[in-house]
Amino acid sequence: MGAYTYYINSRFTEDVTIDWDSMNTEALFKFRPLEQCYKKCTTLSEVGMEFNESKLFGYFTSDLINALYEFNSHLILAQYNPELQGPTLYYEWEGGNIAYALEFNPNSNIVYHYSLNFNDLVNDRMSCDEHYQVLQSLPDLDGWAIEIL
């Protein structure tokens, strides 16, 4: 059981590559979507799309968190700029009108977890296109709650 996570978009992820060979696969494979991405995906953007329809935000177990930190520690930024937000993946959660995001920070070895309730931005009368436009605008909105994963 559990609610699925649906990919919205990503920021600053296209140039982030992955050093799969240096990873502790025992920790990494505790989260099945990362195991499925192993050596198949070459960028963080590709991995983000692979997390689509997973149960990423439904169960933040210690195994999942450890897998994400192992993954984060082996990301390679093409160019690091401490002034910019880290590479971030955005998702919609099936359990309600809540968006979630993961911001990876390989240089600081911290993963941030973001959440935003967007219930007041959507209604049942909206078309699929209107709902999609709201989802695409979410990364630009203020009001995201941020915590260290």
TORTOR-432953 format. One record per residue (C-alpha): x, y, z; residue in three letters; chain; residue number from 1. Coordinates in nm, 2 decimals. Example, Ala and Ser with C-alpha at 12.3 -4.5 7.8 and 13.67 -1.06 7.14 Angstrom:
<atoms>
<atom><x>1.23</x><y>-0.45</y><z>0.78</z><res>Ala</res><chain>A</chain><n>1</n></atom>
<atom><x>1.37</x><y>-0.11</y><z>0.71</z><res>Ser</res><chain>A</chain><n>2</n></atom>
</atoms>
This chain:
<atoms>
<atom><x>0.00</x><y>0.00</y><z>0.00</z><res>Met</res><chain>A</chain><n>1</n></atom>
<atom><x>0.10</x><y>0.36</y><z>0.02</z><res>Gly</res><chain>A</chain><n>2</n></atom>
<atom><x>0.07</x><y>0.67</y><z>-0.20</z><res>Ala</res><chain>A</chain><n>3</n></atom>
<atom><x>0.27</x><y>0.73</y><z>-0.51</z><res>Tyr</res><chain>A</chain><n>4</n></atom>
<atom><x>0.50</x><y>1.02</y><z>-0.60</z><res>Thr</res><chain>A</chain><n>5</n></atom>
<atom><x>0.48</x><y>1.18</y><z>-0.95</z><res>Tyr</res><chain>A</chain><n>6</n></atom>
<atom><x>0.76</x><y>1.37</y><z>-1.11</z><res>Tyr</res><chain>A</chain><n>7</n></atom>
<atom><x>0.69</x><y>1.74</y><z>-1.17</z><res>Ile</res><chain>A</chain><n>8</n></atom>
<atom><x>1.03</x><y>1.87</y><z>-1.29</z><res>Asn</res><chain>A</chain><n>9</n></atom>
<atom><x>1.38</x><y>1.94</y><z>-1.17</z><res>Ser</res><chain>A</chain><n>10</n></atom>
<atom><x>1.62</x><y>2.23</y><z>-1.14</z><res>Arg</res><chain>A</chain><n>11</n></atom>
<atom><x>2.00</x><y>2.24</y><z>-1.19</z><res>Phe</res><chain>A</chain><n>12</n></atom>
<atom><x>2.01</x><y>1.86</y><z>-1.25</z><res>Thr</res><chain>A</chain><n>13</n></atom>
<atom><x>2.11</x><y>1.81</y><z>-1.61</z><res>Glu</res><chain>A</chain><n>14</n></atom>
<atom><x>2.48</x><y>1.87</y><z>-1.55</z><res>Asp</res><chain>A</chain><n>15</n></atom>
<atom><x>2.50</x><y>1.66</y><z>-1.23</z><res>Val</res><chain>A</chain><n>16</n></atom>
<atom><x>2.66</x><y>1.32</y><z>-1.31</z><res>Thr</res><chain>A</chain><n>17</n></atom>
<atom><x>2.68</x><y>1.02</y><z>-1.09</z><res>Ile</res><chain>A</chain><n>18</n></atom>
<atom><x>2.98</x><y>0.82</y><z>-0.97</z><res>Asp</res><chain>A</chain><n>19</n></atom>
<atom><x>2.80</x><y>0.48</y><z>-0.95</z><res>Trp</res><chain>A</chain><n>20</n></atom>
<atom><x>3.13</x><y>0.28</y><z>-0.91</z><res>Asp</res><chain>A</chain><n>21</n></atom>
<atom><x>3.23</x><y>0.44</y><z>-0.58</z><res>Ser</res><chain>A</chain><n>22</n></atom>
<atom><x>2.89</x><y>0.38</y><z>-0.41</z><res>Met</res><chain>A</chain><n>23</n></atom>
<atom><x>2.82</x><y>0.14</y><z>-0.13</z><res>Asn</res><chain>A</chain><n>24</n></atom>
<atom><x>2.56</x><y>-0.07</y><z>-0.32</z><res>Thr</res><chain>A</chain><n>25</n></atom>
<atom><x>2.44</x><y>-0.24</y><z>0.00</z><res>Glu</res><chain>A</chain><n>26</n></atom>
<atom><x>2.32</x><y>0.10</y><z>0.13</z><res>Ala</res><chain>A</chain><n>27</n></atom>
<atom><x>2.20</x><y>0.22</y><z>-0.21</z><res>Leu</res><chain>A</chain><n>28</n></atom>
<atom><x>2.00</x><y>-0.08</y><z>-0.30</z><res>Phe</res><chain>A</chain><n>29</n></atom>
<atom><x>1.78</x><y>-0.04</y><z>0.01</z><res>Lys</res><chain>A</chain><n>30</n></atom>
<atom><x>1.57</x><y>0.19</y><z>-0.20</z><res>Phe</res><chain>A</chain><n>31</n></atom>
<atom><x>1.46</x><y>-0.01</y><z>-0.51</z><res>Arg</res><chain>A</chain><n>32</n></atom>
<atom><x>1.43</x><y>0.29</y><z>-0.75</z><res>Pro</res><chain>A</chain><n>33</n></atom>
<atom><x>1.80</x><y>0.37</y><z>-0.69</z><res>Leu</res><chain>A</chain><n>34</n></atom>
<atom><x>1.88</x><y>0.00</y><z>-0.75</z><res>Glu</res><chain>A</chain><n>35</n></atom>
<atom><x>1.69</x><y>0.02</y><z>-1.08</z><res>Gln</res><chain>A</chain><n>36</n></atom>
<atom><x>1.88</x><y>0.34</y><z>-1.18</z><res>Cys</res><chain>A</chain><n>37</n></atom>
<atom><x>2.22</x><y>0.19</y><z>-1.09</z><res>Tyr</res><chain>A</chain><n>38</n></atom>
<atom><x>2.45</x><y>0.25</y><z>-1.39</z><res>Lys</res><chain>A</chain><n>39</n></atom>
<atom><x>2.15</x><y>0.29</y><z>-1.62</z><res>Lys</res><chain>A</chain><n>40</n></atom>
<atom><x>2.11</x><y>0.67</y><z>-1.55</z><res>Cys</res><chain>A</chain><n>41</n></atom>
<atom><x>2.40</x><y>0.91</y><z>-1.61</z><res>Thr</res><chain>A</chain><n>42</n></atom>
<atom><x>2.26</x><y>1.23</y><z>-1.47</z><res>Thr</res><chain>A</chain><n>43</n></atom>
<atom><x>2.05</x><y>1.34</y><z>-1.17</z><res>Leu</res><chain>A</chain><n>44</n></atom>
<atom><x>1.78</x><y>1.45</y><z>-1.40</z><res>Ser</res><chain>A</chain><n>45</n></atom>
<atom><x>1.74</x><y>1.10</y><z>-1.54</z><res>Glu</res><chain>A</chain><n>46</n></atom>
<atom><x>1.73</x><y>0.96</y><z>-1.19</z><res>Val</res><chain>A</chain><n>47</n></atom>
<atom><x>1.46</x><y>1.21</y><z>-1.09</z><res>Gly</res><chain>A</chain><n>48</n></atom>
<atom><x>1.24</x><y>1.09</y><z>-1.38</z><res>Met</res><chain>A</chain><n>49</n></atom>
<atom><x>1.30</x><y>0.73</y><z>-1.27</z><res>Glu</res><chain>A</chain><n>50</n></atom>
<atom><x>1.16</x><y>0.81</y><z>-0.93</z><res>Phe</res><chain>A</chain><n>51</n></atom>
<atom><x>0.82</x><y>0.88</y><z>-1.10</z><res>Asn</res><chain>A</chain><n>52</n></atom>
<atom><x>0.55</x><y>0.65</y><z>-0.97</z><res>Glu</res><chain>A</chain><n>53</n></atom>
<atom><x>0.76</x><y>0.54</y><z>-0.67</z><res>Ser</res><chain>A</chain><n>54</n></atom>
<atom><x>0.67</x><y>0.56</y><z>-0.31</z><res>Lys</res><chain>A</chain><n>55</n></atom>
<atom><x>0.95</x><y>0.80</y><z>-0.24</z><res>Leu</res><chain>A</chain><n>56</n></atom>
<atom><x>0.77</x><y>1.04</y><z>0.00</z><res>Phe</res><chain>A</chain><n>57</n></atom>
<atom><x>0.54</x><y>0.79</y><z>0.17</z><res>Gly</res><chain>A</chain><n>58</n></atom>
<atom><x>0.80</x><y>0.60</y><z>0.37</z><res>Tyr</res><chain>A</chain><n>59</n></atom>
<atom><x>1.11</x><y>0.79</y><z>0.49</z><res>Phe</res><chain>A</chain><n>60</n></atom>
<atom><x>1.27</x><y>0.49</y><z>0.66</z><res>Thr</res><chain>A</chain><n>61</n></atom>
<atom><x>1.63</x><y>0.50</y><z>0.78</z><res>Ser</res><chain>A</chain><n>62</n></atom>
<atom><x>1.72</x><y>0.27</y><z>0.49</z><res>Asp</res><chain>A</chain><n>63</n></atom>
<atom><x>1.57</x><y>0.51</y><z>0.24</z><res>Leu</res><chain>A</chain><n>64</n></atom>
<atom><x>1.74</x><y>0.81</y><z>0.40</z><res>Ile</res><chain>A</chain><n>65</n></atom>
<atom><x>2.08</x><y>0.63</y><z>0.41</z><res>Asn</res><chain>A</chain><n>66</n></atom>
<atom><x>2.04</x><y>0.53</y><z>0.04</z><res>Ala</res><chain>A</chain><n>67</n></atom>
<atom><x>1.97</x><y>0.90</y><z>-0.05</z><res>Leu</res><chain>A</chain><n>68</n></atom>
<atom><x>2.27</x><y>1.02</y><z>0.15</z><res>Tyr</res><chain>A</chain><n>69</n></atom>
<atom><x>2.49</x><y>0.75</y><z>-0.02</z><res>Glu</res><chain>A</chain><n>70</n></atom>
<atom><x>2.36</x><y>0.87</y><z>-0.36</z><res>Phe</res><chain>A</chain><n>71</n></atom>
<atom><x>2.41</x><y>1.23</y><z>-0.27</z><res>Asn</res><chain>A</chain><n>72</n></atom>
<atom><x>2.77</x><y>1.18</y><z>-0.17</z><res>Ser</res><chain>A</chain><n>73</n></atom>
<atom><x>2.86</x><y>1.05</y><z>-0.51</z><res>His</res><chain>A</chain><n>74</n></atom>
<atom><x>2.70</x><y>1.32</y><z>-0.72</z><res>Leu</res><chain>A</chain><n>75</n></atom>
<atom><x>2.94</x><y>1.52</y><z>-0.93</z><res>Ile</res><chain>A</chain><n>76</n></atom>
<atom><x>2.86</x><y>1.89</y><z>-1.00</z><res>Leu</res><chain>A</chain><n>77</n></atom>
<atom><x>2.98</x><y>2.02</y><z>-1.33</z><res>Ala</res><chain>A</chain><n>78</n></atom>
<atom><x>3.02</x><y>2.36</y><z>-1.17</z><res>Gln</res><chain>A</chain><n>79</n></atom>
<atom><x>2.97</x><y>2.44</y><z>-0.80</z><res>Tyr</res><chain>A</chain><n>80</n></atom>
<atom><x>2.83</x><y>2.78</y><z>-0.71</z><res>Asn</res><chain>A</chain><n>81</n></atom>
<atom><x>2.75</x><y>2.82</y><z>-0.34</z><res>Pro</res><chain>A</chain><n>82</n></atom>
<atom><x>2.51</x><y>3.11</y><z>-0.42</z><res>Glu</res><chain>A</chain><n>83</n></atom>
<atom><x>2.28</x><y>2.88</y><z>-0.61</z><res>Leu</res><chain>A</chain><n>84</n></atom>
<atom><x>2.02</x><y>2.63</y><z>-0.48</z><res>Gln</res><chain>A</chain><n>85</n></atom>
<atom><x>2.15</x><y>2.28</y><z>-0.51</z><res>Gly</res><chain>A</chain><n>86</n></atom>
<atom><x>2.01</x><y>2.04</y><z>-0.77</z><res>Pro</res><chain>A</chain><n>87</n></atom>
<atom><x>1.65</x><y>1.98</y><z>-0.68</z><res>Thr</res><chain>A</chain><n>88</n></atom>
<atom><x>1.39</x><y>1.72</y><z>-0.78</z><res>Leu</res><chain>A</chain><n>89</n></atom>
<atom><x>1.01</x><y>1.81</y><z>-0.75</z><res>Tyr</res><chain>A</chain><n>90</n></atom>
<atom><x>0.72</x><y>1.57</y><z>-0.71</z><res>Tyr</res><chain>A</chain><n>91</n></atom>
<atom><x>0.35</x><y>1.57</y><z>-0.65</z><res>Glu</res><chain>A</chain><n>92</n></atom>
<atom><x>0.22</x><y>1.33</y><z>-0.39</z><res>Trp</res><chain>A</chain><n>93</n></atom>
<atom><x>-0.08</x><y>1.12</y><z>-0.46</z><res>Glu</res><chain>A</chain><n>94</n></atom>
<atom><x>-0.19</x><y>1.14</y><z>-0.10</z><res>Gly</res><chain>A</chain><n>95</n></atom>
<atom><x>-0.31</x><y>1.50</y><z>-0.12</z><res>Gly</res><chain>A</chain><n>96</n></atom>
<atom><x>-0.24</x><y>1.84</y><z>-0.28</z><res>Asn</res><chain>A</chain><n>97</n></atom>
<atom><x>0.12</x><y>1.84</y><z>-0.15</z><res>Ile</res><chain>A</chain><n>98</n></atom>
<atom><x>0.43</x><y>1.89</y><z>-0.35</z><res>Ala</res><chain>A</chain><n>99</n></atom>
<atom><x>0.77</x><y>1.76</y><z>-0.22</z><res>Tyr</res><chain>A</chain><n>100</n></atom>
<atom><x>1.12</x><y>1.81</y><z>-0.33</z><res>Ala</res><chain>A</chain><n>101</n></atom>
<atom><x>1.47</x><y>1.68</y><z>-0.26</z><res>Leu</res><chain>A</chain><n>102</n></atom>
<atom><x>1.76</x><y>1.92</y><z>-0.28</z><res>Glu</res><chain>A</chain><n>103</n></atom>
<atom><x>2.09</x><y>1.74</y><z>-0.31</z><res>Phe</res><chain>A</chain><n>104</n></atom>
<atom><x>2.41</x><y>1.91</y><z>-0.19</z><res>Asn</res><chain>A</chain><n>105</n></atom>
<atom><x>2.71</x><y>1.69</y><z>-0.27</z><res>Pro</res><chain>A</chain><n>106</n></atom>
<atom><x>2.96</x><y>1.95</y><z>-0.15</z><res>Asn</res><chain>A</chain><n>107</n></atom>
<atom><x>2.81</x><y>1.98</y><z>0.19</z><res>Ser</res><chain>A</chain><n>108</n></atom>
<atom><x>2.68</x><y>1.62</y><z>0.21</z><res>Asn</res><chain>A</chain><n>109</n></atom>
<atom><x>2.33</x><y>1.74</y><z>0.31</z><res>Ile</res><chain>A</chain><n>110</n></atom>
<atom><x>2.00</x><y>1.65</y><z>0.15</z><res>Val</res><chain>A</chain><n>111</n></atom>
<atom><x>1.71</x><y>1.89</y><z>0.21</z><res>Tyr</res><chain>A</chain><n>112</n></atom>
<atom><x>1.34</x><y>1.78</y><z>0.21</z><res>His</res><chain>A</chain><n>113</n></atom>
<atom><x>1.09</x><y>2.04</y><z>0.10</z><res>Tyr</res><chain>A</chain><n>114</n></atom>
<atom><x>0.71</x><y>2.03</y><z>0.12</z><res>Ser</res><chain>A</chain><n>115</n></atom>
<atom><x>0.44</x><y>2.27</y><z>0.00</z><res>Leu</res><chain>A</chain><n>116</n></atom>
<atom><x>0.06</x><y>2.23</y><z>0.04</z><res>Asn</res><chain>A</chain><n>117</n></atom>
<atom><x>-0.10</x><y>2.37</y><z>-0.27</z><res>Phe</res><chain>A</chain><n>118</n></atom>
<atom><x>-0.46</x><y>2.28</y><z>-0.19</z><res>Asn</res><chain>A</chain><n>119</n></atom>
<atom><x>-0.56</x><y>2.65</y><z>-0.22</z><res>Asp</res><chain>A</chain><n>120</n></atom>
<atom><x>-0.43</x><y>2.67</y><z>-0.58</z><res>Leu</res><chain>A</chain><n>121</n></atom>
<atom><x>-0.64</x><y>2.39</y><z>-0.73</z><res>Val</res><chain>A</chain><n>122</n></atom>
<atom><x>-1.00</x><y>2.29</y><z>-0.74</z><res>Asn</res><chain>A</chain><n>123</n></atom>
<atom><x>-1.22</x><y>2.01</y><z>-0.89</z><res>Asp</res><chain>A</chain><n>124</n></atom>
<atom><x>-1.33</x><y>2.24</y><z>-1.18</z><res>Arg</res><chain>A</chain><n>125</n></atom>
<atom><x>-0.98</x><y>2.28</y><z>-1.32</z><res>Met</res><chain>A</chain><n>126</n></atom>
<atom><x>-0.89</x><y>2.11</y><z>-1.65</z><res>Ser</res><chain>A</chain><n>127</n></atom>
<atom><x>-0.60</x><y>1.88</y><z>-1.66</z><res>Cys</res><chain>A</chain><n>128</n></atom>
<atom><x>-0.40</x><y>2.15</y><z>-1.85</z><res>Asp</res><chain>A</chain><n>129</n></atom>
<atom><x>-0.48</x><y>2.41</y><z>-1.57</z><res>Glu</res><chain>A</chain><n>130</n></atom>
<atom><x>-0.38</x><y>2.16</y><z>-1.30</z><res>His</res><chain>A</chain><n>131</n></atom>
<atom><x>-0.05</x><y>2.08</y><z>-1.49</z><res>Tyr</res><chain>A</chain><n>132</n></atom>
<atom><x>0.03</x><y>2.46</y><z>-1.51</z><res>Gln</res><chain>A</chain><n>133</n></atom>
<atom><x>-0.02</x><y>2.49</y><z>-1.14</z><res>Val</res><chain>A</chain><n>134</n></atom>
<atom><x>0.22</x><y>2.19</y><z>-1.08</z><res>Leu</res><chain>A</chain><n>135</n></atom>
<atom><x>0.48</x><y>2.34</y><z>-1.31</z><res>Gln</res><chain>A</chain><n>136</n></atom>
<atom><x>0.47</x><y>2.67</y><z>-1.13</z><res>Ser</res><chain>A</chain><n>137</n></atom>
<atom><x>0.52</x><y>2.52</y><z>-0.78</z><res>Leu</res><chain>A</chain><n>138</n></atom>
<atom><x>0.91</x><y>2.54</y><z>-0.77</z><res>Pro</res><chain>A</chain><n>139</n></atom>
<atom><x>0.88</x><y>2.92</y><z>-0.82</z><res>Asp</res><chain>A</chain><n>140</n></atom>
<atom><x>0.64</x><y>2.97</y><z>-0.53</z><res>Leu</res><chain>A</chain><n>141</n></atom>
<atom><x>0.73</x><y>3.09</y><z>-0.18</z><res>Asp</res><chain>A</chain><n>142</n></atom>
<atom><x>0.61</x><y>2.90</y><z>0.13</z><res>Gly</res><chain>A</chain><n>143</n></atom>
<atom><x>0.80</x><y>2.58</y><z>0.10</z><res>Trp</res><chain>A</chain><n>144</n></atom>
<atom><x>0.88</x><y>2.42</y><z>0.43</z><res>Ala</res><chain>A</chain><n>145</n></atom>
<atom><x>1.24</x><y>2.30</y><z>0.44</z><res>Ile</res><chain>A</chain><n>146</n></atom>
<atom><x>1.41</x><y>2.05</y><z>0.67</z><res>Glu</res><chain>A</chain><n>147</n></atom>
<atom><x>1.73</x><y>1.84</y><z>0.66</z><res>Ile</res><chain>A</chain><n>148</n></atom>
<atom><x>1.64</x><y>1.49</y><z>0.57</z><res>Leu</res><chain>A</chain><n>149</n></atom>
</atoms>
